[in-house]
Amino acid sequence: MRRLTILLALAFTLAFVPAIPAQAKKPLTGTMDLEFNLLWPGLQDEIPDWVGNIAINEVEYGMTFFCIGAKDAGNVHFFEEIWTIYDWVELHTEVVDDEVNQWLEYGEILLWGYDAGVVAWQNNKYHMNGNVEEAIGDFAVWEGRNVHMSGIIEWQEIDGVVAPQYAPGIFRIN
């Protein structure tokens, strides 16, 4: 009788334990192809500093980065950003009467988060670490996880001014 009581108590306890959500077992990785916005909007504007695509499992998504803080210190550049992955994104530029207008069209947000990073001026390599603040749909298992991005910034010269042009890189969520 005592054994039956213990078994019943255990069965009732297990019945009320919430199910543990599925956890992703291996990292989610993607290849980023980003372009710098030459009409650099400044901090926390509606137009991103970087816009482009990310390929995850052979599917292409849109990606944006908004700078929320930056400073130079010797041979390195430190920055903080908000990044977002959409099901698609497109940056439009239009010139009317010598005035340049830009606007962003995008689909549904799938993932977004914060990162802090550094660019080493001597080799143009960048590294960023942060976290996923929100993830939906098939990406929901990645919410709250760490994110790491790295690559090399490619530069261009326009009218004697050197500016970033492209930032190909690798995106990984652990």
Secondary structure as UniProt FT lines:
FT   HELIX           2..16
FT   STRAND          28..36
FT   TURN            43..44
FT   STRAND          50..56
FT   TURN            57..58
FT   STRAND          59..73
FT   TURN            74..75
FT   STRAND          76..86
FT   STRAND          89..96
FT   TURN            97..98
FT   STRAND          99..106
FT   STRAND          109..120
FT   TURN            121..124
FT   STRAND          125..135
FT   HELIX           137..142
FT   TURN            143..144
FT   STRAND          146..152
FT   STRAND          154..158
FT   TURN            159..160
FT   STRAND          161..166
FT   STRAND          169..173
//
